[in-house]
């Protein structure tokens, strides 16, 4: 796919469980898969089936479902609201039952505030809180970077400068096949890189840094290994 080519746009559906199987995707998202929209989850708590922790130091983080009138799929979003300013602090929320190797993963996010950081990311091949891949967009730094976290140490895999606006919804997508990863921001491919650190299956989830106050919606995964 050309770096300036948009990802395919199609329609989504909804389900009472807050989870949608074999959907299409809307603008800049992915085709098919399973969508988590948080719209039937109870407000004020982490969604059922999700766990949270943090890499590094400081507070563990506060992941809660909240209503948001600007949500891409109303009424609810998942928010990370803790604003502990510890710099090497990475709150993570993972889908407990997930296990994927090759996949497409996407999320819509909006950075609300943060003086130390305004980073929003996707996590995949998550082994534990100290070992996983991630890609994140940063509204303070105006860039999209991919990383590997190995034994709690974050190391950059690749990065690209691009405008990331605060208080605006964006779409972040990663496609991982074998040792190749591609990352897209608002439909444009910004990263294509090979890395062999984590090759087996792992959990998927969401990521922030330091005092980043971030809203997430329409978390979507497609299993490429099985074609689902």
VOBA-1610 file (N, C-alpha, C; in pm, whole numbers, padded with zeros to 5 digits, always signed):
BEGIN
Unk+00084-00120+00000Unk+00000+00000+00000Unk+00087+00124+00000Unk+00053+00220-00085Unk+00129+00343-00090Unk+00117+00420+00040Unk+00223+00493+00077Unk+00226+00562+00205Unk+00117+00666+00217Unk+00066+00716+00105Unk-00037+00819+00110Unk-00175+00763+00080Unk-00186+00633+00067Unk-00315+00571+00036Unk-00394+00547+00163Unk-00522+00583+00161Unk-00607+00561+00276Unk-00643+00415+00289Unk-00658+00369+00414Unk-00713+00236+00437Unk-00859+00235+00396Unk-00910+00117+00364Unk-01045+00103+00311Unk-01151+00150+00409Unk-01253+00215+00357Unk-01365+00260+00438Unk-01486+00174+00409Unk-01553+00126+00515Unk-01678+00053+00501Unk-01759+00073+00627Unk-01869+00002+00640Unk-01960+00026+00751Unk-01936-00067+00868Unk-01972-00023+00990Unk-01968-00109+01108Unk-02110-00135+01156Unk-02123-00237+01239Unk-02250-00267+01303Unk-02230-00267+01453Unk-02338-00282+01528Unk-02329-00286+01673Unk-02388-00414+01727Unk-02352-00447+01850Unk-02407-00566+01915Unk-02430-00536+02062Unk-02525-00605+02122Unk-02561-00578+02260Unk-02446-00600+02356Unk-02357-00690+02322Unk-02246-00724+02412Unk-02136-00620+02412Unk-02141-00524+02322Unk-02032-00428+02309Unk-01918-00482+02227Unk-01935-00603+02174Unk-01833-00668+02091Unk-01899-00706+01960Unk-01832-00680+01849Unk-01887-00707+01718Unk-01794-00801+01643Unk-01847-00910+01591Unk-01765-01005+01516Unk-01783-00985+01367Unk-01672-00998+01293Unk-01673-00994+01147Unk-01743-00869+01094Unk-01697-00753+01140Unk-01753-00627+01092Unk-01672-00576+00976Unk-01724-00469+00915Unk-01640-00386+00830Unk-01569-00287+00921Unk-01506-00187+00861Unk-01444-00083+00941Unk-01480+00051+00881Unk-01481+00158+00964Unk-01507+00287+00907Unk-01376+00351+00866Unk-01376+00481+00837Unk-01262+00545+00775Unk-01131+00519+00848Unk-01031+00477+00774Unk-00895+00453+00821Unk-00881+00328+00906Unk-00987+00255+00929Unk-00980+00136+01013Unk-00941+00013+00933Unk-00979-00106+00982Unk-00942-00231+00915Unk-01068-00305+00873Unk-01053-00392+00775Unk-01165-00469+00722Unk-01190-00592+00808Unk-01312-00605+00859Unk-01351-00724+00932Unk-01290-00733+01070Unk-01307-00850+01133Unk-01250-00870+01265Unk-01350-00852+01377Unk-01300-00821+01494Unk-01381-00806+01615Unk-01360-00667+01673Unk-01470-00598+01700Unk-01465-00461+01749Unk-01515-00452+01892Unk-01444-00376+01974Unk-01482-00347+02112Unk-01512-00198+02122Unk-01641-00165+02141Unk-01681-00025+02142Unk-01710+00033+02278Unk-01716-00053+02384Unk-01735-00011+02523Unk-01874+00049+02551Unk-01966+00040+02454Unk-02093+00111+02469Unk-02192+00041+02562Unk-02173-00087+02590Unk-02262-00155+02685Unk-02192-00183+02817Unk-02069-00135+02832Unk-01996-00153+02958Unk-02038-00048+03060Unk-02029-00083+03187Unk-02069+00008+03294Unk-01969+00122+03307Unk-02020+00243+03326Unk-01935+00360+03342Unk-01863+00355+03476Unk-01747+00418+03480Unk-01673+00434+03605Unk-01584+00318+03643Unk-01570+00219+03555Unk-01484+00104+03584Unk-01423+00052+03455Unk-01321-00032+03468Unk-01258-00093+03352Unk-01356-00193+03290Unk-01358-00207+03157Unk-01453-00300+03095Unk-01431-00444+03141Unk-01538-00520+03143Unk-01529-00662+03176Unk-01438-00732+03076Unk-01348-00816+03127Unk-01257-00890+03041Unk-01126-00820+03014Unk-01108-00702+03073Unk-00984-00627+03057Unk-00909-00623+03189Unk-00774-00623+03180Unk-00686-00610+03296Unk-00595-00491+03274Unk-00545-00432+03383Unk-00453-00320+03363Unk-00336-00327+03461Unk-00226-00269+03419Unk-00102-00268+03496Unk-00020-00150+03445Unk+00105-00141+03485Unk+00191-00037+03429Unk+00335-00085+03423Unk+00401-00050+03314Unk+00544-00071+03300Unk+00615+00048+03362Unk+00726+00023+03432Unk+00802+00133+03488Unk+00762+00166+03630Unk+00755+00296+03660Unk+00734+00343+03796Unk+00605+00423+03809Unk+00575+00467+03931Unk+00458+00551+03953Unk+00330+00473+03970Unk+00218+00546+03963Unk+00086+00487+03984Unk+00052+00390+03872Unk-00036+00296+03904Unk-00070+00190+03810Unk-00155+00239+03694Unk-00225+00348+03710Unk-00313+00400+03606Unk-00458+00382+03643Unk-00545+00454+03575Unk-00689+00449+03603Unk-00764+00439+03470Unk-00803+00318+03435Unk-00874+00292+03311Unk-01023+00275+03341Unk-01106+00364+03289Unk-01249+00359+03317Unk-01330+00391+03192Unk-01449+00335+03186Unk-01544+00367+03080Unk-01615+00497+03117Unk-01622+00590+03023Unk-01691+00717+03044Unk-01775+00748+02920Unk-01876+00831+02939Unk-01953+00880+02826Unk-01881+00999+02763Unk-01889+01009+02632Unk-01828+01122+02562Unk-01912+01157+02440Unk-01957+01281+02434Unk-02047+01322+02326Unk-01978+01327+02190Unk-01846+01327+02190Unk-01772+01331+02063Unk-01728+01193+02016Unk-01764+01089+02090Unk-01716+00953+02059Unk-01750+00913+01916Unk-01657+00849+01846Unk-01687+00800+01711Unk-01806+00706+01707Unk-01821+00620+01810Unk-01941+00538+01825Unk-01993+00562+01966Unk-02100+00637+01975Unk-02154+00680+02104Unk-02228+00565+02172Unk-02240+00569+02307Unk-02204+00685+02391Unk-02070+00675+02461Unk-02011+00554+02471Unk-01898+00535+02563Unk-01763+00528+02495Unk-01661+00560+02576Unk-01522+00541+02538Unk-01449+00483+02658Unk-01327+00435+02635Unk-01240+00392+02744Unk-01136+00500+02767Unk-01125+00549+02891Unk-01035+00659+02923Unk-00927+00615+03020Unk-00806+00666+02999Unk-00700+00655+03099Unk-00686+00794+03159Unk-00727+00808+03287Unk-00744+00940+03347Unk-00640+00978+03451Unk-00559+00882+03497Unk-00457+00913+03597Unk-00353+01006+03537Unk-00317+01111+03611Unk-00221+01209+03558Unk-00095+01217+03643Unk-00053+01102+03694Unk+00077+01091+03759Unk+00185+01131+03659Unk+00270+01227+03695Unk+00368+01281+03601Unk+00501+01205+03598Unk+00507+01090+03664Unk+00628+01008+03656Unk+00661+00981+03510Unk+00782+01016+03467Unk+00816+01011+03325Unk+00822+00868+03272Unk+00895+00779+03340Unk+00905+00641+03293Unk+00791+00559+03354Unk+00672+00589+03307Unk+00548+00528+03357Unk+00457+00503+03239Unk+00421+00377+03217Unk+00344+00340+03099Unk+00223+00256+03139Unk+00108+00318+03168Unk-00013+00243+03198Unk-00058+00161+03077Unk-00093+00035+03101Unk-00133-00057+02995Unk-00263-00126+03035Unk-00356-00139+02941Unk-00477-00218+02960Unk-00480-00325+02852Unk-00496-00452+02891Unk-00495-00561+02794Unk-00623-00642+02801Unk-00661-00696+02686Unk-00777-00785+02677Unk-00734-00922+02727Unk-00790-00964+02839Unk-00739-01080+02912Unk-00742-01209+02830Unk-00846-01231+02752Unk-00862-01359+02682Unk-00794-01361+02546Unk-00727-01253+02508Unk-00673-01243+02373Unk-00543-01320+02357Unk-00521-01374+02237Unk-00395-01441+02202Unk-00381-01437+02051Unk-00295-01348+02002Unk-00276-01329+01859Unk-00127-01327+01826Unk-00094-01376+01706Unk+00043-01365+01655Unk+00044-01267+01538Unk-00013-01306+01425Unk-00026-01216+01310Unk-00164-01151+01315Unk-00166-01019+01299Unk-00293-00949+01321Unk-00294-00813+01255Unk-00414-00758+01244Unk-00436-00616+01223Unk-00506-00565+01348Unk-00460-00451+01399Unk-00512-00396+01523Unk-00530-00246+01504Unk-00645-00194+01544Unk-00668-00051+01528Unk-00745+00006+01646Unk-00733+00137+01664Unk-00809+00207+01767Unk-00823+00353+01726Unk-00932+00413+01770Unk-00948+00558+01757Unk-00916+00619+01893Unk-00846+00729+01893Unk-00807+00791+02020Unk-00814+00943+02011Unk-00829+01004+02127Unk-00823+01150+02137Unk-00740+01186+02259Unk-00633+01262+02239Unk-00551+01311+02349Unk-00618+01434+02409Unk-00651+01426+02537Unk-00719+01537+02604Unk-00620+01635+02664Unk-00526+01583+02743Unk-00426+01670+02805Unk-00311+01588+02859Unk-00208+01660+02904Unk-00088+01600+02959Unk+00028+01696+02939Unk+00096+01733+03046Unk+00208+01826+03034Unk+00340+01755+03012Unk+00354+01632+03064Unk+00474+01552+03042Unk+00464+01478+02909Unk+00346+01426+02879Unk+00328+01345+02759Unk+00182+01344+02718Unk+00157+01319+02591Unk+00021+01295+02540Unk+00029+01180+02440Unk+00068+01063+02492Unk+00089+00947+02408Unk-00023+00846+02418Unk-00067+00795+02302Unk-00171+00693+02295Unk-00121+00580+02206Unk-00132+00455+02255Unk-00073+00347+02178Unk-00150+00217+02176Unk-00107+00130+02085Unk-00156-00007+02072Unk-00047-00103+02117Unk-00088-00211+02184Unk+00004-00313+02233Unk-00032-00446+02168Unk+00068-00522+02124Unk+00044-00657+02071Unk+00161-00748+02105Unk+00136-00880+02090Unk+00231-00984+02133Unk+00280-00956+02276Unk+00185-00919+02359Unk+00210-00887+02500Unk+00229-01017+02578Unk+00348-01036+02633Unk+00377-01155+02714Unk+00348-01128+02861Unk+00393-01013+02907Unk+00367-00965+03042Unk+00394-00815+03042Unk+00383-00751+03158Unk+00392-00606+03163Unk+00529-00553+03124Unk+00628-00640+03117Unk+00764-00596+03082Unk+00813-00645+02947Unk+00724-00710+02869Unk+00767-00766+02741Unk+00653-00759+02639Unk+00666-00671+02539Unk+00562-00655+02438Unk+00607-00556+02330Unk+00532-00555+02219Unk+00547-00452+02116Unk+00443-00343+02138Unk+00475-00222+02091Unk+00376-00116+02092Unk+00405-00016+01981Unk+00301+00053+01937Unk+00315+00170+01853Unk+00232+00280+01917Unk+00288+00400+01921Unk+00215+00509+01984Unk+00228+00637+01903Unk+00122+00720+01911Unk+00122+00854+01854Unk+00129+00954+01969Unk+00204+01062+01950Unk+00227+01159+02058Unk+00188+01299+02012Unk+00091+01358+02081Unk+00041+01490+02043Unk+00129+01604+02092Unk+00222+01578+02183Unk+00318+01681+02224Unk+00440+01681+02133Unk+00480+01564+02086Unk+00600+01552+02004Unk+00571+01550+01854Unk+00443+01532+01817Unk+00405+01522+01676Unk+00485+01413+01603Unk+00471+01290+01654Unk+00534+01177+01588Unk+00461+01048+01620Unk+00490+00947+01540Unk+00439+00811+01562Unk+00560+00719+01566Unk+00578+00649+01678Unk+00693+00562+01697Unk+00649+00422+01735Unk+00724+00322+01688Unk+00704+00185+01734Unk+00819+00147+01827Unk+00787+00064+01926Unk+00884+00024+02027Unk+00870-00125+02056Unk+00974-00179+02117Unk+00965-00308+02184Unk+01005-00285+02329Unk+00928-00344+02419Unk+00960-00338+02561Unk+01015-00474+02600Unk+01142-00478+02638Unk+01211-00602+02670Unk+01264-00594+02813Unk+01214-00681+02898Unk+01251-00682+03040Unk+01233-00544+03103Unk+01125-00478+03063Unk+01091-00348+03120Unk+01160-00230+03058Unk+01250-00253+02962Unk+01323-00146+02896Unk+01264-00118+02759Unk+01223+00006+02735Unk+01161+00043+02608Unk+01267+00084+02507Unk+01265+00020+02389Unk+01363+00048+02284Unk+01289+00078+02154Unk+01323+00189+02090Unk+01254+00226+01967Unk+01292+00133+01852Unk+01190+00093+01776Unk+01210+00013+01656Unk+01219+00103+01533Unk+01125+00197+01522Unk+01120+00289+01409Unk+01029+00405+01446Unk+01042+00517+01376Unk+00958+00633+01404Unk+00939+00721+01283Unk+00838+00810+01292Unk+00808+00902+01183Unk+00744+01027+01240Unk+00784+01143+01190Unk+00725+01269+01234Unk+00597+01297+01156Unk+00492+01337+01228Unk+00365+01373+01165Unk+00283+01453+01266Unk+00193+01536+01219Unk+00111+01617+01308Unk+00009+01530+01380Unk+00008+01537+01513Unk-00090+01468+01596Unk-00158+01573+01682Unk-00283+01602+01655Unk-00352+01712+01721Unk-00416+01669+01852Unk-00407+01756+01952Unk-00480+01737+02078Unk-00628+01766+02055Unk-00715+01699+02133Unk-00859+01720+02126Unk-00916+01695+01987Unk-00861+01599+01919Unk-00911+01556+01788Unk-00899+01405+01779Unk-01002+01340+01724Unk-00997+01196+01709Unk-00905+01156+01594Unk-00821+01057+01621Unk-00730+01002+01521Unk-00746+00850+01519Unk-00695+00786+01414Unk-00697+00640+01403Unk-00555+00587+01391Unk-00522+00491+01476Unk-00391+00427+01477Unk-00409+00280+01443Unk-00329+00229+01349Unk-00342+00091+01302Unk-00204+00027+01296Unk-00196-00100+01337Unk-00074-00178+01315Unk-00112-00308+01247Unk-00027-00352+01154Unk-00039-00483+01093Unk+00091-00556+01117Unk+00083-00672+01180Unk+00201-00753+01211Unk+00189-00889+01145Unk+00287-00922+01063Unk+00293-01053+00996Unk+00435-01105+01012Unk+00450-01214+01087Unk+00584-01266+01110Unk+00670-01163+01179Unk+00785-01131+01118Unk+00873-01032+01180Unk+00858-00893+01117Unk+00754-00873+01035Unk+00730-00744+00970Unk+00613-00672+01034Unk+00632-00544+01065Unk+00523-00463+01117Unk+00507-00338+01032Unk+00381-00300+01010Unk+00347-00177+00941Unk+00253-00097+01030Unk+00277+00033+01040Unk+00197+00119+01126Unk+00138+00233+01043Unk+00010+00259+01065Unk-00063+00362+00992Unk-00121+00463+01090Unk-00120+00589+01048Unk-00181+00696+01128Unk-00276+00773+01038Unk-00403+00775+01074Unk-00507+00840+00993Unk-00498+00799+00847Unk-00476+00668+00826Unk-00480+00612+00692Unk-00350+00612+00616Unk-00246+00676+00669Unk-00117+00683+00598Unk-00015+00591+00664Unk+00051+00510+00583Unk+00154+00422+00636Unk+00279+00505+00666Unk+00319+00503+00792Unk+00435+00580+00835Unk+00553+00493+00873Unk+00528+00366+00905Unk+00635+00278+00952Unk+00623+00142+00884Unk+00735+00091+00837Unk+00745-00047+00790Unk+00882-00097+00832Unk+00885-00200+00916Unk+01010-00242+00978Unk+01003-00390+01011Unk+01121-00454+01016Unk+01130-00593+01060Unk+01194-00600+01198Unk+01142-00688+01281Unk+01199-00711+01414Unk+01159-00851+01459Unk+01251-00923+01519Unk+01228-01062+01555Unk+01228-01086+01705Unk+01209-00981+01783Unk+01216-00996+01928Unk+01105-01085+01982Unk+00981-01057+01941Unk+00865-01135+01987Unk+00798-01198+01866Unk+00803-01330+01856Unk+00750-01399+01739Unk+00625-01482+01768Unk+00603-01519+01892Unk+00487-01601+01927Unk+00365-01516+01956Unk+00259-01582+01998Unk+00134-01512+02026Unk+00142-01437+02158Unk+00053-01341+02172Unk+00045-01263+02295Unk-00085-01187+02301Unk-00108-01121+02410Unk-00230-01043+02428Unk-00222-00910+02353Unk-00335-00844+02342Unk-00344-00714+02276Unk-00402-00613+02374Unk-00374-00486+02350Unk-00427-00387+02441Unk-00394-00244+02403Unk-00404-00157+02504Unk-00387-00013+02488Unk-00281+00038+02583Unk-00223+00153+02551Unk-00104+00202+02622Unk-00108+00354+02630Unk-00058+00409+02740Unk-00035+00553+02751Unk+00097+00575+02824Unk+00134+00701+02842Unk+00258+00734+02911Unk+00237+00850+03008Unk+00302+00838+03126Unk+00310+00948+03224Unk+00171+01006+03252Unk+00153+01137+03231Unk+00026+01203+03267Unk-00069+01216+03148Unk-00052+01133+03047Unk-00140+01138+02930Unk-00284+01104+02968Unk-00375+01196+02942Unk-00519+01174+02960Unk-00575+01147+02821Unk-00612+01021+02795Unk-00646+00977+02660Unk-00782+00908+02659Unk-00860+00933+02554Unk-00984+00861+02528Unk-00961+00763+02412Unk-01016+00642+02426Unk-01005+00539+02322Unk-01145+00490+02283Unk-01162+00456+02155Unk-01289+00400+02109Unk-01263+00306+01991Unk-01358+00217+01967Unk-01356+00128+01850Unk-01223+00053+01837Unk-01186-00016+01943Unk-01068-00103+01943Unk-01103-00227+01862Unk-01029-00252+01754Unk-01065-00357+01659Unk-00946-00446+01629Unk-00970-00577+01624Unk-00863-00672+01593Unk-00910-00771+01488Unk-00820-00805+01397Unk-00844-00908+01297Unk-00729-01007+01301Unk-00763-01135+01315Unk-00663-01241+01321Unk-00618-01277+01180Unk-00496-01242+01144Unk-00446-01272+01010Unk-00397-01415+00996Unk-00361-01476+01107Unk-00310-01614+01103Unk-00417-01711+01055Unk-00542-01686+01096Unk-00651-01777+01059Unk-00739-01720+00950Unk-00715-01592+00914Unk-00798-01527+00814Unk-00929-01478+00869Unk-00947-01483+01003Unk-01072-01439+01063Unk-01079-01288+01071
//
